[in-house]
């Protein structure tokens, strides 16, 4: 039998190196504006002057 000089090869060893990959996630913010009533109470003052007539019943007392 004849001997051959063959090199014995080992299986390759894999190395993994983590690399940062930017992934963009788009976010949409919806700002909804609502009008709500806010009561502002305003008062008005009116002045009325009246002259009362003297009735004969009230003058007698």
C-alpha positions in Angstrom: 0.0 0.0 0.0 1.1 3.4 -0.9 1.1 6.2 1.6 0.0 9.7 0.5 0.9 12.8 2.3 -2.5 14.6 2.6 -3.0 17.5 4.9 -5.9 17.1 7.3 -8.1 20.1 7.0 -10.1 21.2 10.0 -13.6 22.6 9.3 -13.6 26.4 9.2 -14.6 28.4 12.4 -17.0 31.2 11.8 -16.8 34.4 13.7 -19.7 36.8 13.9 -19.2 40.5 14.6 -22.3 42.5 15.6 -22.7 45.7 13.6 -25.1 48.5 14.4 -27.7 49.0 11.7 -29.9 52.1 12.0 -33.6 51.2 11.5 -35.9 54.2 11.2 -39.4 53.8 12.7 -41.6 56.6 11.6 -44.0 57.9 14.2 -46.8 60.4 13.4 -48.2 62.5 16.2 -51.6 64.0 15.6 -52.5 67.0 17.7 -56.2 67.6 17.6 -57.5 70.9 18.8 -61.1 71.2 20.1 -63.0 74.4 20.9 -64.9 74.2 24.1 -67.1 76.9 25.5 -65.8 78.9 28.5 -68.6 81.0 30.0 -67.7 84.6 30.7 -70.6 86.1 32.7 -71.0 89.8 32.0 -73.6 91.8 33.9 -75.0 95.1 32.9 -76.5 97.6 35.3 -79.2 100.0 34.2 -80.6 102.7 36.5 -84.1 103.9 36.2 -85.4 106.8 38.3 -89.1 107.1 39.0 -91.0 109.6 41.0 -93.8 108.1 43.0 -96.9 110.1 43.4 -98.2 110.5 46.9 -101.6 108.8 47.2 -104.2 110.2 49.5 -104.2 107.0 51.6 -100.5 107.2 52.4 -100.6 110.9 53.1 -103.3 110.4 55.8 -101.2 108.1 57.9 
